[in-house]
Amino acid sequence: MGPKRAKGTLSKRSRQQRRLASEASEDDEGSNRGRSAGSIRDAGGRIGEAGAARENVYFRKMDNELINKLKERRLKEIQERKDEIKQHEKAIADAKRELEELEKNLEADE
């Protein structure tokens, strides 16, 4: 049996268990939202630093892939618009040609 304690005092282990239980209940209540529970960044030390670096590289790579896809999509849209402009310009030229032919026929009929 260990040394006697005054009534109402807790051992170090008991205090730790209560603190952990309290933190666990707070987590269950959602009071710690926004924290990265279980994140490799929380590991600390060199392992945590290396994990955080790998995590940063991964997200940077994902961002670059998304940006490149968006860029490709926009370039494709630009080319499609240019093609549409060419089609519209051709349609305008054809309409002008038809109008000129109609005017020539109208003048020839007079």
TORSEVO-197801 format. One record per residue (C-alpha): residue in one letter; x, y, z; residue number from 0. Coordinates in Angstrom, 3 decimals, decimal comma. Example, Ala and Ser with C-alpha at 12.3 -4.5 7.8 and 13.67 -1.06 7.14 Angstrom:
<sites>
SITE  rest        c1        c2        c3   nr
SITE     A    12,300    -4,500     7,800    0
SITE     S    13,670    -1,060     7,140    1
</sites>
This chain:
<sites>
SITE  rest        c1        c2        c3   nr
SITE     M     0,000     0,000     0,000    0
SITE     G     1,273     3,481    -0,836    1
SITE     P     1,718     6,441     1,452    2
SITE     K    -1,391     7,862     3,067    3
SITE     R    -2,839    10,963     1,501    4
SITE     A    -4,974    13,638     3,001    5
SITE     K    -8,656    13,264     2,310    6
SITE     G    -9,604    14,844    -1,053    7
SITE     T    -6,166    14,645    -2,682    8
SITE     L    -5,611    12,551    -5,762    9
SITE     S    -2,576    10,711    -6,963   10
SITE     K    -0,808    11,924   -10,088   11
SITE     R    -2,219     9,007   -12,064   12
SITE     S    -5,779     9,759   -10,933   13
SITE     R    -5,411    13,425   -11,925   14
SITE     Q    -4,142    12,393   -15,367   15
SITE     Q    -7,000     9,946   -15,834   16
SITE     R    -9,553    12,585   -14,900   17
SITE     R    -7,949    15,122   -17,229   18
SITE     L    -7,939    12,642   -20,114   19
SITE     A   -11,535    11,670   -19,435   20
SITE     S   -12,508    15,340   -19,349   21
SITE     E   -10,721    16,016   -22,659   22
SITE     A   -12,369    12,973   -24,228   23
SITE     S   -15,806    14,171   -23,194   24
SITE     E   -15,045    17,634   -24,601   25
SITE     D   -14,008    16,013   -27,895   26
SITE     D   -17,275    14,088   -27,958   27
SITE     E   -19,193    17,319   -27,473   28
SITE     G   -17,439    18,849   -30,479   29
SITE     S   -15,822    21,655   -28,530   30
SITE     N   -12,485    21,009   -30,244   31
SITE     R   -13,699    21,400   -33,803   32
SITE     G   -11,059    22,755   -36,111   33
SITE     R    -8,241    20,920   -34,388   34
SITE     S    -6,383    18,407   -36,448   35
SITE     A    -6,986    15,451   -34,178   36
SITE     G    -4,676    12,636   -35,188   37
SITE     S    -2,794    14,814   -37,620   38
SITE     I     0,791    13,999   -38,344   39
SITE     R     1,597    17,586   -37,452   40
SITE     D     0,730    16,766   -33,837   41
SITE     A     3,318    13,988   -33,703   42
SITE     G     6,106    16,446   -32,894   43
SITE     G     9,807    16,127   -33,408   44
SITE     R    11,490    15,141   -36,636   45
SITE     I     8,795    12,628   -37,513   46
SITE     G     6,154    15,336   -37,227   47
SITE     E     8,250    17,767   -39,266   48
SITE     A     8,882    15,196   -41,995   49
SITE     G     5,207    14,260   -42,046   50
SITE     A     4,181    17,907   -42,259   51
SITE     A     6,629    18,438   -45,128   52
SITE     R     5,227    15,435   -47,016   53
SITE     E     1,724    16,695   -46,332   54
SITE     N     2,614    20,143   -47,704   55
SITE     V     4,192    18,614   -50,817   56
SITE     Y     1,094    16,475   -51,377   57
SITE     F    -1,305    19,407   -51,110   58
SITE     R     0,913    21,610   -53,274   59
SITE     K     0,928    18,857   -55,910   60
SITE     M    -2,869    18,543   -55,707   61
SITE     D    -3,258    22,326   -56,047   62
SITE     N    -0,957    22,378   -59,075   63
SITE     E    -2,902    19,554   -60,719   64
SITE     L    -6,177    21,405   -60,185   65
SITE     I    -4,709    24,636   -61,541   66
SITE     N    -3,333    22,842   -64,611   67
SITE     K    -6,702    21,192   -65,283   68
SITE     L    -8,450    24,545   -64,950   69
SITE     K    -5,903    26,149   -67,272   70
SITE     E    -6,391    23,406   -69,884   71
SITE     R   -10,166    23,779   -69,636   72
SITE     R    -9,954    27,561   -70,080   73
SITE     L    -7,579    27,244   -73,062   74
SITE     K    -9,995    24,778   -74,656   75
SITE     E   -12,899    27,179   -74,062   76
SITE     I   -10,907    30,027   -75,625   77
SITE     Q   -10,195    27,930   -78,718   78
SITE     E   -13,859    26,940   -78,976   79
SITE     R   -14,863    30,617   -78,778   80
SITE     K   -12,326    31,512   -81,495   81
SITE     D   -13,766    28,743   -83,681   82
SITE     E   -17,283    30,101   -83,074   83
SITE     I   -16,101    33,594   -84,015   84
SITE     K   -14,709    32,239   -87,298   85
SITE     Q   -18,028    30,517   -88,014   86
SITE     H   -19,945    33,719   -87,260   87
SITE     E   -17,603    35,793   -89,430   88
SITE     K   -18,123    33,319   -92,290   89
SITE     A   -21,902    33,486   -91,785   90
SITE     I   -21,744    37,304   -91,839   91
SITE     A   -19,670    37,257   -95,032   92
SITE     D   -22,145    34,835   -96,656   93
SITE     A   -25,094    37,022   -95,621   94
SITE     K   -23,376    40,127   -97,071   95
SITE     R   -22,689    38,275  -100,315   96
SITE     E   -26,340    37,223  -100,582   97
SITE     L   -27,444    40,801   -99,867   98
SITE     E   -25,162    42,111  -102,641   99
SITE     E   -26,547    39,510  -105,059  100
SITE     L   -30,096    40,520  -104,147  101
SITE     E   -29,266    44,184  -104,736  102
SITE     K   -27,678    43,357  -108,117  103
SITE     N   -30,752    41,359  -109,107  104
SITE     L   -32,990    44,209  -107,980  105
SITE     E   -30,983    46,718  -110,053  106
SITE     A   -30,980    44,389  -113,049  107
SITE     D   -34,773    44,061  -112,866  108
SITE     E   -35,244    47,830  -113,022  109
</sites>
